[in-house]
Amino acid sequence: MQKKTAFFFRDVLGFKGIDIGHGWLIFKMPPAELAFHPAEEEEIHEVYLICDDINKTITELQEKKVKCSPIQEARWGRVISIALPGGGKLGVYEAKHELAISIT
């Protein structure tokens, strides 16, 4: 399943990367942010990709046969999850807040 997921990131999501041999693919990531949110419960770690336009992103993903959840409106963004070939899910959101990557 790992190969399917790696190929999904390369072939479907379009991440550029290198094959260092024996099936190990390493991808260049787009600009990223790391967020830490206050929580009263157990720590939960999640990874999300940020997009500029969630509706456009859904259309592009569905054209590539990627299953997307319905949009959920959160205080911090418009959120979906996409199905990964290995059975996992990955969050994608359009931010409603200022992005740290815009800091110069």
Secondary structure, DSSP 8 states (H G I E B T S, - for coil): -HHHHHHIIIIIS---EEE-STT-EEE---S--------SSS-----EEEES-HHHHHHHHHHTT--B---EEETTEEEEEEE-TTS-EEEEEEESS--GGG--
